[in-house]
């Protein structure tokens, strides 16, 4: 691989991975904040309002960091991926512009109204501001995912005389079936992050012995939402996304499972290490015929392996794709188990005093971030070697006049700046957690 291409890919991978640490929590918290505001309205209980205000402050910190780390990526399309921008700008420019003009402004305007307008708005109007923040954040997520989905499964475009593509049908673009499955799967993953973070902070407060009323609300809402969306992440969203891959990118499916040989009754690999030299799985733990059934709903269905495709169409890094996919699936399974046990204890009335389970919830906080990151690595590595699947190879899309040295210089600069932003983020969130949900009351605000 050309060294400049490798640097540009690492550059964008770093910025987008760091950026997505923040939107996944804002998108995940948004519906949970609406739940808290709804309970406050229905029960006329100020504790729920304080809980909602606490999480909106956490939301706001993530929102600001998401904006700061997201803006450079827009410029990277021109600086690092100019050939891709020239080729596909007539299509992806539509959804990216709509995300900025509609969704971002809706979310940011009503976030300000929610944060600073509570004393000036009625309780019902303030609830509506929370709903608008939720709609804005999820609409923003849709436009971004519709853009990525077009790169995975291009639809609604027409070729032009200069070799680029232009949008021929807006509705095909936004109703792309790939986009809807990917959106459902992604947003479910975001809510899992929000639910685990909320439950984790609540469990921390219970173990710490502070803010007990709020902590019980956090744990209860987090566990219930976490269980619901962990199951949805597996079925139907994960299943639907997997079947889209099998139908439209069969070589990607083969690489995700490290299925080297086409076969009927293909097994599902639970554990094992892909051996690319010998084209087999070392030390496999398999479920016989399960991959055939999950993919085609038939135990003996024939599943194409990597041997069915020319090697120049294989994803660039089969081993990394395999591991990232299995990390995502493995953690998703663990999330279901954790939330099932926590929900059972909640139902029995024992969760708030079960210190062992509270510790599990506290320590589980980073894992949804890992699972979401592994999921996006799976999606983007799986599309390789295509930048736009079947239309433009990744090697053709980067800026040829930006050298590897220039790319590495700016990458190191971004790493330094983002490290400072990461430290600032941790400091601000730690301060909010220490102050707790009653911060406004105790400080007289």
N, C-alpha and C positions, 0 to 999 in steps of 0.2 A: 504494500500500500504506500502511495506517495506520502512523504513525511508531512507536507503541508496539509493534505487531506486529513491525516490522522490527528494533527494538532487542532484543526478546525472542528473535527468531530468531538474531541475531548473537551474543547472550549465550550461548545454548545451543550454538551452533556453535563458539564459541571454547572453552568449557569442555570439550566432548566431544572436540574435535580435540586440544587440549593433553593431556587425560587419556589418549587412545588412543596417544600416543607411548610410554607405559610398558607397558600390557598386551600390546601386540603383540610386544614383546621377551620378556616373561616367558613368554607362550604359545609363542613361537618357540624359546626356549632350553630349555624344559622337556623336550621329547623328545630334544634333543641332549645334555642332561645325563644322561638315562637311557642314551643310547648310550655316553657316556664312562664311566659307572659300570659298564655291562655289559662293556666292554672291560677295565676295571680288574679286574673279577671273573674274567673268562675268562683273562686273560693274567697275572694276579697281578703287575701292574706299578703301582708307586706313582705313576709319572708321570701315569697316567690319573686316579688319585684326586686328585692335585694339580690337574689340569686341571679336573675336575668341581667341586672346591671353589672354584676361582677363578671359574668361571662362576656358581656358586650365590651367591657374594658380589655379582656384578653383578646377578643375578636378584633378590636381596634388596633392593638399592637401588631397582631398578625397581618391585618389589612395593610397597614403602613409599610411593613417590611416586604409584603408581597408586591406592592406597587413599586417600591424602590428596586427590588431585584428583578421585577418583570419588565420594566422599561428597557433595560439594555438588550433584552432578547429581540425586541422589535427592531433595534438598530442592527443586530447581528445578521438579520436577513439580508441587509444591504452590504454590510462590511465583510462578512465571512462567507455568505451564501448568495452572492449577487447573480450567478447564473441560474440558480433555482428561483430567485425572486423574479428575474426576467421571464423565465419559462412559465411559472405558475401564479404570478402576481395577479393576473386577470381573474383568477378563481378565488384564491385564498384571501386576497385583499378585501373581498366582500364580507366574509365572516369576521376577520380580524378588525375591520372598521366598525362593524356593528357591535362587537364586544366592547370596543372603546367608547363609542358614541352613545349606545343605549344602556347596556348592562352595567358598565363601570360607573357611569354617572347616576344611574338609578340607585345602585348600591351605596355609593359614597354620599350622595345627597341625603338619603334617608338614614344612613348611619349617623351623620351629624345631627339630624333631627331627633333620632332616638337618644343619642348621648346627651344633648343639651336642651331638648324641648319638652322633657317630661313635666316640668312645672307649668308649662304654657299650654300643654295639650290635655284633653280629656283622657281618661284611662283607655277608652276604646280607640281614640285616635293614636295614642302611643302604641297600642297593640298593632294597629295598622302599619305604623312605621317599622315595627319589627318584621311584619310580613313582607313589606317592600324590600327590606334589607335581604331577607331570605330569597325573594324572587330575583333580585338583582344579582346576588352571588351565584345562584344556580343558573340563571340565564347567561351570565359570563362564562361559567363552566361549559355550557352547551355550545356556545359559539367557538370556543377554543377547541373543544373535542370534535365539532363538526369539521373544523379545519384539518385536524390530524386524521380524522376518519376519511376525508377525501384523499389524503396522501396514502392511506392504507387501501382504499377501495374507490378509485376515482370514478365519479359519475357526473352527468350534467355539464359536460365540457365539449368544446369544439376546437379542432386544430386550426391554426391561422397560417397565413403565408410565410410569416417570419419564423416559424418553428415553435412558437409559444402556444399556450392554450388559453382560451377565454371561456367565461361562464356562458353556457347556453340555456340553462334552466336553474333558476334560483331554488325552486321547490325541490328539484332532484337533489341539490346540494344539501339542503337542510332536512330533507326526508330520507336521506341515505340510510338504509337499514343498518349498515355498519355503525353509523354515528349513534343511532338510538341504543343499540346493545352496548356499545362502548361507553356511552353516557350513563346508562343505568348502572353498569358495573363500576364505573369510576366514582359516581356520586354515592353509591352504596359504600364503597371503600372510604370515602371522605367522612361519611357519618360514623363509620366504625372508629376512625381516628378521633372524631369529636366525642363519641360516647366513651371511649377508653380514657381520653384525657379528663373528661368530666368525672367519671367514676374514680379515676386514679387520684385526682385532687380531693374528692370527697372522702376516699379511703384514708388519704394522708391526714386530713383534718380529724377524722375519727380516731386514728392512731395517736395523733398529737394531743387530742383532748380539747380542741378548740372549734368554735363555730358549728356545734353539733347539729342544730336544726338544719342549717344550710347543707352540712355534709350529708345528712340523710337524704335530702332532696337530690343532691348531685349523684350519689351512689344509686339511688332508686331509678332516676331518669336515665343515667348512663348505662346501667345494667340492662334495663328493659330495651332501650334503643339498640344497645350493642348486640343483644341476642337476636332481635328482629333482623337487623341489617347484616349480621354475620351469616345468618341463614340465607338471606336474599343474595348475598355475595356469592354463595355456592350455587344456589338455584332460585330463580331462573336466570339471573344475570350472567354468572360465570359460565353456565351451561350454554346459554344463547351466544355469548361471545366466542366460546370454543367452537361451536358449530359453524359460526360465520367464518372462522379461520379455516376449518376443515373444508368448507365449500369453496372459499375464494383464495386461500393461501395454503394449499396442502403441503407444500415443502416446508412452510413454517411450522405446521403441526408436527411433521416428522422430526424436525430439528428440536422442537420443544420437548418432545418425548425421547429424543435420541433413538428414534426407530430407524435403524440403518437398512433393514430389509423389508420389502413389501411382503405382507402376509395376511391371510385370513385369521380371524380370532386373535388379533394383536393384543398383547398384554399391556397392562398399565403399570409402569415402573414407580414403585413407592420410594425406594432408595437404590442407589447405585451410582457408579462413576462412568461417564462416557469415555470410551477408549477409541479415539479417532483413528489411531494408527491401525488397529485391528478391526475397527468398525463394529464394536459390540459394547455392551454394558458390563463393566466389571462388578462383581459382588452384588448382583441384582436381587432385590426383593420385589416380586411382581404379583399382580392379581391377574390370573389368566383370563384372556378374552375381554377384559374390562374396557380397554381402550376402544375396541370395536363397538361394544355396546354403547358406551358414552357418546361416541362420535356419530354412529349410524343407527343406533337402537336395534342392533342385531349382533348377537354374540359371535357369529362367524363372518361378519362383514369384512371385506378386504380393505385394509388400510395401507395407503401408499407410504413406503419408506423413502429414505434419502436416495436409495439406489434407483428410484424411478425418475430422478431429475438430474440434469447435467450439473456437475459440481460448481460451475460458475453461477448457478442460480441458488445455491445453498446460502443461508445466512452466513455472514462473515465469521462469526464466533459461535459455533454450535455449542461448545462446552459452557460458555457464559450464559447463553440463552437457556440451556437446559437447567443450569443451577438457579438462575433467577426465577424461572417459572416454578421450579419445585420449592424454592423458598417461599414464594407467594402462596402457593397451594398449601404447603405445610403449615405456615403461620395462620392461614385462613381457617384450617381445620382446628388448630389450637384455640383460636378465638371463639369458635363455636363451643368447644369444651369448657373454656373458662367461663363464658357467659351462661352456659347451661347450669353449671354448678352454682354460680353466684345467684342466678335467678331462682334456683331451687331453695337456696338458703334464705333468699329474700321472701319467698312464698311461705317458708316455715317460720319467718320472723327471727332468724338467727344470724343474718348476714352482718348486721351492724356490730355484733359482739364477737364474730368469728375472726380473730386477729390474723390467723393464717391466710384466710381468703382475702382480707383487706391488704395484706402484704403482697399477695399475688397481683391484685389490681394495681397497686402502686408500682410494682416492678414491671408490669406489662406495658406501661406507658409508651416506651419507644418502639414497640414491635409493630403497631399499625403503620408507623412511618416507614419502617423497613419493608413491610409487606407492600405498601403502595409504591415505594421506589422500585422494588423488585418487579412489580406489575408493569410499571412504565418501561423499565429496561426490557422486559419481555416483549412488550408491544413494539418498541422502536428497533430493537435488535432483530426481532422476527421479520420486520419489513425489509431488512437488508437482503441483497445489495442494492435495493431500490430506494430512492428518495421519494418518488411518486410511483407507486407499485405498477410495474409494467410499462411505465412511460418515461421515467428519467432515473438513471442510475445515480447513486450517491457520488460517485467519482466525477460525474459531469456537473454537479451542482455548486461546487465551492468556488470561491473567488481566486482565480488563478494568479492574480497579481499580488496577493497577500502572502508573503513568504512564511515558511514554518517559524522562522525566528521572530517575525513580527507577531504572529499568532501566539507564540509561547510567551513573549513579553507581556502582551495584554492579558493572557490567561493568568500569569503570576500576579499581575496587578489586581485582577478580579479576585483571586484567591485571598490576597491580603485584605482588600476592602471588605469582602464578605465575611472574613474571620472577625473583623471589628464589628460588623453588623450582627453577627451571630452572638458575640459576647454581649453586645448591647441588648439584644432580644432576651437573652437569658437573664440579664440583670433586671430588666423591666418586668418580665413575667414573675420572677422570684419576688420582687417587691410587691406586686399585686397579690400574690398568694399569701405572703406574710401579713399584709394588711387585712386581707380577707373580705368576705362579702359585706361586712358592716363598716367598711372603711369610711363611707360618706357620713354615716351616723356618728362614728367616733371622732371624726375630725371637724364636725360641725358644718359640713357642706350641705 
